[in-house]
Amino acid sequence: MSKEMWDQRFSEPNYAYGKQPNAFIKNMSERLPKDSKVGCFAEGEGRNGVYLAKMGHDVTILDQSDQGLNKALQLGKEEDVSIETVQGDLTKMEMEPEQFDAAVMVFGHVPKQDQSFLMEQMIRSVKPGGHVLFEVYSEHQLAYGTGGPKSAEMLYAPEDVLRWIKDYKCLHFYYGEAERNEGEKHNGLGHVIQGLIQK
């Protein structure tokens, strides 16, 4: 999905996925050490990053959409927190190693050939002992029709995810149904893959 498409989606005054954090991130956020430096990948309009900043973390939001990042900054102002933003194509951007204590990604859907690179760069960006936390839609999500990409090419397979994280300590892994009600774009029962790993 192109930068132009995301800029168009995020140019609407409302927040496409709402202003509240993803339920999985909210539930798992207590696992992150206090005052962590957190990179939020493919973060769009900033709902998860702003939530983590409100918890006291030092948050950098990374996304390809300028419109999304502008709305993230606006949401940060509304919630009286400061966040950093980095604009770039995360399917091509090599991350500076060991810059974050934790990396977070929620529904960062990219083409299959780019998924391993995105995951590798998230892990690369985290210090040894740091955490990587993510939730994405699985390929089974197509049958649910409650949000996410309309092509299996943009969705994730559990065997791929397990292969990418096998060298690290897996603290949580889930493949199955989850109810998500997030703005206009994610509504109802869906099929997700979740993970929390320690580098």
N, C-alpha and C positions, 0 to 999 in steps of 0.2 A: 504494500500500500504506500503510495507516494507521499512525499512531503506536501505536495499541493492538496491532495485529498485530505490529509490530516489538518492542514491549515484551514481548509474550507469547513471541515467538521467543527473545529475549535473556534471558528470565527463567530459562531452563534453566541448570543448573550448568555444563554443558559449553559450549565456545565453538563456535557454529554453523558458523563458517568457519575454525576452528582458531586457533592462536596464532602461527603463522608468517606472515611477510609474503607478499603476492602475488608470484609469480615475476617478473612484469614490473617491478613497483616495485623489487624487490631488484636486478634486472639494471640498471635505469636510475638507481638512486639515486646512483651515482657521478657522474652528470652534474650533480647539484645542488652549488652552491658550499658549502664548509665553513661550519658554524655558521649555516645559513640559518634564517630564521623561516618555518615551513611550516604551512599550513592544510590539514588533511586533511578533505575534505568527504564527507558520507554515510559516515562511517568506522565506524559500528557499534560493535563490541567492541574496536576499537583496535589490531588486529594490525599494520597498516602504520605508524600513528603511533608506536607504541611502538618498532618497529624503527628508524624514522628518529630518534627521540629517543636510542636507543642509539648511533647514529652521531654524535651530538653536536648535532643540530639542535634548535631551540626550537620545539616542536610544540603546535599548538592543534587539537583534534579537534572537529568540528562534526557533529551528528547530531540527529534528532528524538526518538530513543529515550533516555529517562532510564536504562532498564535497560542499554542498550548502553554508555552513557557511564560508568555505575558499573563495568561490567566492564572497560572500557578503563582506568579509574583503578586497578582491582585488578591488571590485567596490568602496568601501569606500576610498581606497588609490587613485584610479583614480579621484575621485571627491573631494579629499582632505578633507575628514571628518573622524572623529573617531566614531566607533561603538563598542559596546560590543556584544559578542556572548555567547549563552548558548545552549549546545547540550543536547537533551533529548527527550524521547517519551512523547509527550504532551497528549496522551491518558491515561497516568499513573502518570504524574508528578504533585504533589500537589504544588501549587504556594504559595510563601510567601505572606501573605495578605497585601494589601494596600502599595505596593512598587512602583506602577506607578501612574502617573497622567492620563494616557490614555493607552488603549490596542487596537491594530489594528490587524485584520486578513483578509487576502485576499485569497479566494479559499483554505482554510484549510480543505481539504476533508478527513474525517475519517469515519469509519464504524458507522452506525446508533446508535449502543449501546454505542458509545464513544462520540457522538456529544454533549450531554447535559453536560458531565463532562468537555469537552474542554471549552464550553461556561461558565460554572460555575467557572472554574479556571481563565479564562480571567477576569470575573467580580470580582472575589475574589482578583485578583492581583492589582485592581485599588482602589485608595483612595475614600472615600465618596466625592461626587461632581465631580469625575472624569468621563471620557468618554470612551465608548467602541464603536469601529467603525469597521464594517465588511461588506464584500461582498462575497457571495458564489453562486455556481450554484444550481438552484432548480432541482427537479426531472424531470421537463419538458425539461431540457437541453438535455436529451438523444435523443429527436426527432430532435434537431438542429445539433448535431454532429460537433460543432465548437470548441470543447475543453472540458476539464474536464474528470472525471471518466466515464467509460463505463457501470457502474452499478448503478441502483437507490439506492442500499445499501450504496453508498458512497456520495449520494447527499442529499440535505436538503428539508424539507417540511415547508411551511410558518407557518402552525399551530403549529409545534414544536418550531420554532424560537420565535413566539409570546408568547408561554407558558414560555419559558426560560427567556424572558425579561419583563414579565408583571408586576413585582414588581418595575420596574425602570421607570424613565421619558424617554419616547420615543420621540426623537427630529426629527427622520426621519425613515420611513419604506417604502420600495418599493419592490414589487413583480411583475416582468414583464420582458419585453425584454430590452436588452442593447447590443450595438455594442462594441466588444472588439477585439482589434488587438494588441496582446502582444507576441512578439517573434514568435516562430514556433508553439507553442502549443495552443494558443487561437486566432482564426481568424474568425471573422464574427459575425453575429447576434446570441446572446445567450439568455438564460432565467435565471435571477438572483434573489437573495434575498439580499437586502441591509438594514442595520440598523445603527443608531447612537443613543445610549442611554446614559443617565447620571445617575450615581449611587447615 
